[in-house]
Amino acid sequence: MTNVRHIRSMFDLSADETNNLIDLALQMKQERDSGTEKPRLPGKVLGLVFEKPSMRTRVSFEAAMVHLGGGSVFLSGQEVGFGERESESDIAKVMSGYVDALAVRTFSQERVDELARNSSVPVINALSDTEHPCQALGDFSTMKRHAGKLRGLKLAFVGDANNVARSLATAAAHTGVEFTLGCPNKYAFPAEFLKRVSSLGGTVRHVACPGDAVKDADFVYTDVWTSMGQESETTKRRRDFAVFQVDASLMSMAKPTAKFLHCLPAKRGEEVAAEVIDGPASLVFEQAEFRLHAQKALLLFLLGGDAVRK
């Protein structure tokens, strides 16, 4: 099991691997659009075990496997009975006998790690409370498609240091993108995370003023103020983030060519104004599509090897 490659977080990828995956995702997009894609994973099966609800992640993984010539099996967290009906160890060992890779969407990063420790097939983090590597790969592919490059770009994330922000910050370190987090001080990244990013050669700039965060940004990103599992904090978070809404005024402080990003689902009128998310600078639906292409690239990386690359 120790030789099996898992993607539990963006830290499991090197800079070269991250950049290669982004380029491969762009290749998958081009092949899909031109009708030249090939069923590169015939007979392969992806297991999907989701504790959290999903639209984009589930559909994009299932569609990816169909496009690649394989198939998928979906199970809800209730069906597998995490930690109650069966242990993570037993689930990982059983599923390893049925599928070629396992994508897990769960609340606990520890659950992803425990599955990976006991799985003889690759485990992919399809979202946990602390990481969302698949989202970051899709987002950086979207950014490169529009900017033509990544190194030297400026990405501003306006919102709390959540799972998406963590994976974006790590991907930024891998790709040479300047990352700025704009949020109240108590919602910033913990020191341990910043140390890990620094070890990759990346830096995370944190500011408590949204205008300072987006200044000269090429891309402005936000996410919901209250993530799944934080519903009891909704009122407090709305108050704390009231001045952090990404509206036309805030976007005007970024570069004139700046594009808007959001991982969706969005709450118009809270973290983002409708005029922005539904406006000409918004790339949110292209981002959603790139989940498909990035996850194809990731599946080929884990199951197909270097032979798939040009």
C-alpha positions as CSV (number, residue, x, y, z in Angstrom):
1,M,0.0,0.0,0.0
2,T,2.9,2.3,0.6
3,N,3.6,2.6,-3.1
4,V,0.1,3.6,-4.0
5,R,-0.3,7.3,-5.0
6,H,-3.0,9.2,-3.2
7,I,-4.2,12.8,-3.7
8,R,-5.3,13.8,-0.2
9,S,-4.4,17.4,-0.7
10,M,-2.5,19.7,-3.0
11,F,0.6,19.0,-0.8
12,D,0.6,15.5,-2.3
13,L,1.6,17.0,-5.7
14,S,4.9,18.5,-6.7
15,A,5.2,21.7,-8.6
16,D,6.0,19.8,-11.8
17,E,3.1,17.5,-11.3
18,T,0.7,20.3,-10.7
19,N,1.8,22.2,-13.8
20,N,1.7,19.0,-15.9
21,L,-1.8,18.2,-14.6
22,I,-3.0,21.7,-15.5
23,D,-1.6,21.3,-19.0
24,L,-3.2,17.9,-19.4
25,A,-6.5,19.4,-18.3
26,L,-6.2,22.0,-21.1
27,Q,-5.4,19.1,-23.5
28,M,-8.5,17.2,-22.3
29,K,-10.6,20.4,-22.9
30,Q,-9.2,20.7,-26.4
31,E,-9.8,17.1,-27.2
32,R,-13.4,17.2,-25.9
33,D,-14.2,20.3,-27.9
34,S,-12.6,19.0,-31.1
35,G,-14.2,15.5,-30.8
36,T,-10.8,13.8,-30.7
37,E,-10.8,12.4,-27.2
38,K,-10.0,8.8,-26.7
39,P,-11.3,6.2,-24.2
40,R,-8.0,5.9,-22.3
41,L,-9.2,4.0,-19.3
42,P,-11.4,1.2,-20.7
43,G,-12.6,-1.2,-18.0
44,K,-11.4,1.0,-15.1
45,V,-13.9,1.7,-12.3
46,L,-14.0,4.7,-10.0
47,G,-15.7,4.4,-6.6
48,L,-17.4,7.5,-5.3
49,V,-18.2,7.7,-1.6
50,F,-19.8,11.0,-0.6
51,E,-20.9,12.1,2.8
52,K,-21.6,15.6,1.7
53,P,-24.1,16.6,-1.0
54,S,-22.7,17.3,-4.4
55,M,-23.7,18.3,-8.0
56,R,-20.5,19.4,-9.8
57,T,-18.1,17.0,-8.1
58,R,-20.3,13.9,-8.6
59,V,-21.4,14.6,-12.1
60,S,-17.9,15.7,-13.3
61,F,-16.3,12.5,-11.9
62,E,-19.0,10.3,-13.4
63,A,-18.9,12.0,-16.8
64,A,-15.1,11.9,-16.7
65,M,-15.1,8.1,-16.3
66,V,-17.6,7.7,-19.2
67,H,-15.5,9.9,-21.5
68,L,-12.4,7.9,-20.6
69,G,-14.1,4.6,-21.4
70,G,-14.5,3.4,-17.8
71,G,-17.3,3.5,-15.3
72,S,-18.2,4.6,-11.7
73,V,-20.1,3.4,-8.7
74,F,-21.6,5.9,-6.3
75,L,-22.3,5.3,-2.6
76,S,-23.6,7.8,0.0
77,G,-21.9,8.0,3.3
78,Q,-25.0,6.5,4.9
79,E,-24.8,3.5,2.7
80,V,-21.2,2.7,3.7
81,G,-21.8,3.6,7.3
82,F,-18.5,5.4,8.1
83,G,-17.3,4.7,11.6
84,E,-20.6,3.1,12.6
85,R,-21.5,0.2,10.3
86,E,-17.9,-0.3,9.2
87,S,-14.5,1.2,10.0
88,E,-12.6,3.3,7.5
89,S,-10.0,0.6,7.4
90,D,-12.5,-2.2,6.4
91,I,-14.2,0.1,3.9
92,A,-10.9,0.9,2.2
93,K,-9.8,-2.7,2.0
94,V,-13.2,-3.9,0.6
95,M,-13.4,-1.1,-2.0
96,S,-9.9,-1.8,-3.1
97,G,-11.0,-5.2,-4.3
98,Y,-13.8,-3.7,-6.4
99,V,-12.5,-0.4,-7.9
100,D,-9.4,1.1,-9.4
101,A,-9.6,4.4,-7.6
102,L,-11.7,5.9,-4.8
103,A,-12.9,9.5,-4.7
104,V,-14.1,10.6,-1.2
105,R,-16.2,13.7,-0.3
106,T,-16.4,14.0,3.5
107,F,-16.3,16.3,6.4
108,S,-13.1,15.0,8.0
109,Q,-9.6,15.2,6.5
110,E,-8.7,12.5,8.9
111,R,-11.2,10.2,7.2
112,V,-9.5,10.7,3.9
113,D,-6.1,10.1,5.4
114,E,-7.3,6.9,7.1
115,L,-8.9,5.5,3.9
116,A,-5.6,6.3,2.1
117,R,-3.6,4.4,4.7
118,N,-5.6,1.3,4.2
119,S,-6.3,1.4,0.5
120,S,-4.4,-0.5,-2.2
121,V,-5.9,1.8,-4.9
122,P,-5.5,5.6,-5.2
123,V,-7.7,7.7,-2.9
124,I,-8.7,11.1,-4.2
125,N,-9.9,13.8,-1.9
126,A,-13.1,15.1,-3.6
127,L,-13.5,17.6,-0.7
128,S,-12.9,17.6,3.0
129,D,-13.2,20.3,5.6
130,T,-9.6,21.4,5.1
131,E,-8.8,20.6,1.4
132,H,-10.4,20.7,-2.1
133,P,-7.5,19.8,-4.5
134,C,-9.8,18.9,-7.4
135,Q,-11.3,22.4,-7.3
136,A,-7.9,24.1,-7.3
137,L,-6.7,22.1,-10.3
138,G,-9.8,23.1,-12.3
139,D,-9.5,26.7,-11.2
140,F,-5.9,27.0,-12.2
141,S,-6.6,25.4,-15.5
142,T,-9.3,28.0,-16.1
143,M,-6.9,30.8,-15.2
144,K,-4.1,29.5,-17.5
145,R,-6.6,29.2,-20.4
146,H,-7.5,32.8,-20.1
147,A,-4.2,34.3,-19.1
148,G,-1.9,32.1,-21.2
149,K,0.4,31.6,-18.2
150,L,0.3,31.3,-14.4
151,R,3.7,32.4,-13.1
152,G,3.5,36.0,-12.0
153,L,-0.3,36.3,-12.0
154,K,-2.0,37.7,-8.9
155,L,-4.9,35.8,-7.4
156,A,-7.0,37.5,-4.6
157,F,-9.3,35.3,-2.5
158,V,-11.9,37.4,-0.6
159,G,-13.3,35.3,2.2
160,D,-12.2,33.0,5.0
161,A,-9.3,30.6,4.9
162,N,-11.5,27.6,4.1
163,N,-10.8,24.4,2.3
164,V,-10.9,25.9,-1.2
165,A,-8.6,28.8,-0.1
166,R,-6.1,26.3,1.3
167,S,-5.9,24.3,-1.9
168,L,-5.7,27.4,-4.0
169,A,-2.9,28.8,-1.9
170,T,-0.9,25.6,-2.2
171,A,-1.5,25.4,-6.0
172,A,-0.3,29.1,-6.2
173,A,2.9,28.1,-4.5
174,H,3.4,25.3,-7.1
175,T,2.7,27.5,-10.1
176,G,4.3,30.8,-9.1
177,V,1.1,32.7,-8.7
178,E,1.0,35.5,-6.1
179,F,-1.8,34.7,-3.6
180,T,-3.5,37.2,-1.3
181,L,-6.2,36.4,1.3
182,G,-8.6,39.2,2.2
183,C,-10.5,38.5,5.4
184,P,-10.9,39.5,9.1
185,N,-7.8,38.5,11.0
186,K,-9.5,35.8,13.0
187,Y,-10.5,34.0,9.8
188,A,-6.9,33.8,8.3
189,F,-4.8,30.8,7.7
190,P,-3.1,29.1,10.8
191,A,0.6,29.5,11.2
192,E,1.2,25.8,10.6
193,F,-0.4,25.9,7.1
194,L,1.6,29.1,6.2
195,K,4.8,27.3,7.2
196,R,4.0,24.4,4.9
197,V,3.3,26.7,2.0
198,S,6.5,28.6,2.7
199,S,8.4,25.3,2.5
200,L,7.2,25.0,-1.1
201,G,8.7,28.5,-1.9
202,G,5.3,30.2,-1.9
203,T,4.0,33.1,0.1
204,V,0.6,34.0,1.3
205,R,-0.2,37.7,1.8
206,H,-3.0,38.4,4.2
207,V,-4.8,41.7,4.5
208,A,-7.9,42.7,6.5
209,C,-9.1,45.2,3.9
210,P,-10.9,43.8,0.8
211,G,-9.7,46.7,-1.3
212,D,-6.1,46.1,-0.5
213,A,-6.6,42.4,-1.2
214,V,-7.8,42.8,-4.8
215,K,-5.5,45.7,-5.8
216,D,-3.9,44.9,-9.1
217,A,-5.3,41.3,-9.0
218,D,-5.7,39.4,-12.3
219,F,-8.3,37.1,-10.7
220,V,-10.7,37.8,-7.8
221,Y,-12.1,34.7,-6.1
222,T,-14.7,34.3,-3.4
223,D,-16.7,31.6,-1.8
224,V,-19.7,31.4,0.5
225,W,-19.2,32.8,3.9
226,T,-20.8,29.8,5.6
227,S,-19.6,26.4,4.5
228,M,-21.4,23.1,5.0
229,G,-21.3,22.2,8.7
230,Q,-21.0,25.8,9.8
231,E,-24.7,26.7,9.7
232,S,-24.8,27.6,13.3
233,E,-22.3,30.4,12.6
234,T,-24.4,31.9,9.7
235,T,-25.5,35.1,11.5
236,K,-22.1,35.8,13.0
237,R,-20.3,35.3,9.7
238,R,-22.7,37.5,7.8
239,R,-21.9,40.3,10.2
240,D,-18.1,39.7,10.2
241,F,-17.9,39.6,6.4
242,A,-20.5,42.3,5.6
243,V,-17.9,44.6,4.0
244,F,-16.2,41.7,2.1
245,Q,-18.9,41.3,-0.6
246,V,-17.4,41.2,-4.1
247,D,-19.4,43.8,-6.0
248,A,-18.7,46.0,-9.0
249,S,-17.0,48.6,-6.7
250,L,-14.6,46.1,-5.3
251,M,-13.9,44.5,-8.7
252,S,-13.0,48.0,-10.0
253,M,-10.0,48.0,-7.6
254,A,-8.5,45.0,-9.4
255,K,-6.9,45.2,-12.9
256,P,-9.3,46.4,-15.6
257,T,-9.0,43.0,-17.2
258,A,-9.6,41.1,-14.0
259,K,-11.8,38.0,-14.0
260,F,-14.1,36.8,-11.3
261,L,-14.0,33.2,-9.9
262,H,-16.3,31.3,-7.6
263,C,-16.4,27.6,-6.9
264,L,-20.2,27.5,-6.6
265,P,-22.8,27.2,-5.2
266,A,-23.1,30.9,-4.7
267,K,-25.3,33.1,-2.6
268,R,-26.0,36.2,-4.7
269,G,-26.3,39.3,-2.4
270,E,-24.0,37.8,0.2
271,E,-20.4,37.1,-0.8
272,V,-21.0,38.3,-4.3
273,A,-23.3,40.7,-6.1
274,A,-25.4,39.4,-9.0
275,E,-23.9,42.1,-11.2
276,V,-20.5,40.5,-10.8
277,I,-21.2,36.8,-10.9
278,D,-23.6,37.2,-13.8
279,G,-21.5,39.9,-15.5
280,P,-19.0,39.7,-18.3
281,A,-16.0,39.3,-16.1
282,S,-17.3,36.1,-14.5
283,L,-15.8,32.7,-15.4
284,V,-17.7,30.7,-12.8
285,F,-19.4,28.3,-15.3
286,E,-16.2,27.7,-17.2
287,Q,-14.6,26.9,-13.9
288,A,-17.4,24.3,-13.2
289,E,-16.7,22.8,-16.6
290,F,-13.0,22.6,-16.0
291,R,-13.7,20.3,-13.0
292,L,-14.4,17.7,-15.6
293,H,-11.2,18.2,-17.5
294,A,-9.0,18.5,-14.5
295,Q,-10.4,15.4,-12.9
296,K,-9.8,13.5,-16.2
297,A,-6.2,14.6,-16.0
298,L,-6.0,13.5,-12.4
299,L,-7.5,10.1,-13.2
300,L,-5.1,9.6,-16.1
301,F,-2.2,10.7,-13.9
302,L,-3.2,8.1,-11.2
303,L,-4.3,5.3,-13.5
304,G,-2.8,5.9,-16.9
305,G,0.7,7.2,-16.2
306,D,3.0,9.3,-18.4
307,A,2.0,7.5,-21.6
308,V,-1.1,9.7,-21.9
309,R,0.9,12.9,-22.2
310,K,2.0,14.4,-25.4
